[in-house]
Amino acid sequence: MRTVYVNGDYLPETEAKVSVFDRGFLFADGVYEVTSVLDGKLIDFDGHAARLDRSLTELSMSSPVDRDELLEIHRELVRRNGIEEGLVYLQITRGNPGDRDFAFPDAEETAPTVVLFTQSKPGLAESPQAETGLKVISIADIRWGRRDIKTVQLLYPSMGKMMAKAAGADDAWMVEDGKVTEGTSNNAYIVKNGKIVTRHLGNEILHGITRAAVLRFAREAQMEVDERGFTLEEAKTADEAFVTSASAFVMPVVQIDDETLGDGTPGPVARRLREIYLEESRKAAI
Ligand code: PDD
């Protein structure tokens, strides 16, 4: 049975408990991170730890665990659950004030709830989907205005995945004011004439940790990068497209709505970036 972490304890998953009054449960008042594991080691751990701190600060929550403790908990769970390839999910909520009240509880009196668990995903790096590419549909982005904070309010992204599924696609790209923001759980990119285009950072998208690494590797490999919003029409006439996230790494996109990109197979830029990302991240994993 899987061992999970709750507020300082390592427990069998069936014995772990969180209160019905927890603000994560009642108000989606919490933040999360997903860190991938390859060869039993953590990918981009420090990037995820830094973004977690930022998310907490933006929501006026104090950090209940420092970077070193967090690393120790991640490693201990990976070890106890024998994870070679997979994910570590971390969630911190504003805790359990003992009742339901919209106002934030006094941080001195209500401790945050800290939960971590692992997901074993053998074959994560050698994903067959990376060979065929994803089909995405476009949907309106009706999420709230602080998507840069990694909150656990994931109802609309879940609905987006279901809309994609119903349309026979793999995922959805969200569009706002005529421009693509991001995928339901990943950052979105197109490639035109060898140039990589991805939306600039702001409150409209999550500042992907994989995005930061991939853009760094792309620039190091002398690829041209343009950080700006792009329209759906531009995307549909692009040479290639892809998404990035901690769970998908670099994943090619071969169809947007009814438009097939290129010859309908993953393009060379996405393939190359996936290779570089996996290679460099494996080297830097801790
Ligand atoms: N999702 N944009 C959104 C809306 C996301 O939910 C994610 C990550 C990303 C990519 O960020 P990163 O590269 O730091 O993983 C972009 C995670 C993987 C999830 O919800 O499972």
Residues whose N, C-alpha, C, O or C-beta is under 5 A from the ligand:
A	BS01	PDD	V34 E182 G183 T184 S185 N186 N187 L206 H207 G208 I209 T210 R211 T244 S245 A246 S247
